[in-house]
Amino acid sequence: MVLELWLRGVAANPAAPSDVLLRLLTEPARAAWTRLCGERALPADVVDAVVAHPERAVRRAFARNRHATPEQRGRLADDADSLVRADVASGPRPRLGRAEALPDHVLEHLLTARDDSSHGQLLTADEIRQELAFSGQIPPSFRRRMPGHPNPELRAQATGSWLWLTPGQREALLADPDPAVREAARVNNRILDPAEMEADLPERDCHQRSLLLVNYAVSRTVAERCLAEGRDVWSLAHNPHTPSDVVARLARDRDPQVRERVAARADLDPSLLSELAQDPDGRVRTRALLQPLPRTWPERAALDRVIGGTAETIGPVEEMFVEPETSWYASCAASEHPELRRVAATCSRLPEEWVHRLADDPDADVRHLLAYNHPLAPPTLLLDAFIATPTQRPYLLTLPRLPRTGLDHLLDHGDPDVRALAAADTTLGRAPAHLLADPYPGVRRAAAANPLLPLDLVTSLLEAPEHAEGAAANPRIPAERLHALLDQCGLDRPAAAR
């Protein structure tokens, strides 16, 4: 049992040289593959070995590695195994916060790849494209370039964002020199035709029906039928294409959730907005009063993401084709409404002056959202968020600006995650030896890995199952001792390391 703990500890050791790490890529060290390939940054020569490794499990772990750069992960985009390619497309694991964009050439390759009939594959190229589409790794800038891309396959795929394209882009795609692009544009143009929507609308309740009623052009017949049956009225209240007179009727619906949706619309008549601002339901009044006219639909989407949802949101909606202007977020930051200041805190582009102001906001959710989202958020704010919001700790631990030093005051904190963070601090006034007896394994592991511990103590901890993994990860252990541990685990030692 202790041998496997050594393998995982050595795999996590930040001071382990390449020749040590490369030994872990052999079959007897399989227990360390996830830790080595999927949970840490790797030297360039180890990356080369991982990318070329014959075992799919090694390549899959690296394809999901949050610590690898997009360029490094992108090297597996043309891997012979479809599961590896799908892992690149679906993004790093765990899915935390913003996903870094893949390089353009990797995106183009994954989006235009074709199935290889000469090899049996578990996933099709189209299934892999679907993984990529929902991964957050395609930046809005790339999506905006797709309608004019030189590759007709990408222009055809751009028609799938028809609702967000400009009229000029739609016209160009409808007249594209490539017949496949023109056909894709013609098919997608139907979503702006109320008669086509009516013909396509399923009668039964299903995802397709909801999708059409929430987003696509609405015919008079469909709208009247929904009103008469009291069915799908929330969808009509949300849909930007719902006729204005129908919207006015929905503003007086008995369901306050429907009236709240109307109050959030970007196309409201001022008199209707005034009426909703006096609504007997507090949620409706709040939404009506939050934002004066004029408004935009992207602003509504940004507000929806924070208001009434989680207060632990990381970033604007990744798939938003059009995001609100930075100046709008700045105006939200200046608002007296905490809901709008929370929305402002999700904007990573917010000017520095507003970052400083929101960092001292009286609303804790504003401060925490700023910590999750903005690259200039003060480190102390990240530490406060780490302590206060346990569900976001895995994400916060990936951020280099989260304080890892000066944590003496947290060594005896009541939360084991916080103690573990403090136990790893290499600038403590004293070695965290007392935490070697902590009841929580994560705290003991972090304490055993702290290089402030005397080397003789670390060496002795290697033989104790409750400390072996942390001790093997301690950067004080010399490379030769790491090699010796791997020798004991039965791993072959390359001639250069003997």
Secondary structure by P-SEA (a helix, b strand, c coil): caaaaaaaaaaacccccaaaaaaacccccccccccccccccccaaaaaaaaacccaaaaaaaaacccccccccccccccccaaaaaaaaacccccccccccccaaaaaaaaaccccccccccccaaaaaaaaaacccccaaaaaaccccccaaaaaaaccccccccaaaaaaaaacccaaaaaaaaaaaccccaaaaaaaccccccaaaaaaaacccccaaaaaaaaaaccaaaaaaacccccaaaaaaaaacccaaaaaaaaacccccaaaaaaaaacccaaaaaaaacccccccaaaaaaaaaccccccccccccccccccccaaaaaaaaacccaaaaaaaaacccccaaaaaaaaacccaaaaaaaaaccccccaaaaaaaaaccccaaaaaaacccccccccccccccccaaaaaaaaaccccccccccccccccaaaaaaaaacccccaaaaaaaccccccaaaaaacccccaaaaaaaaaaaccccccccc
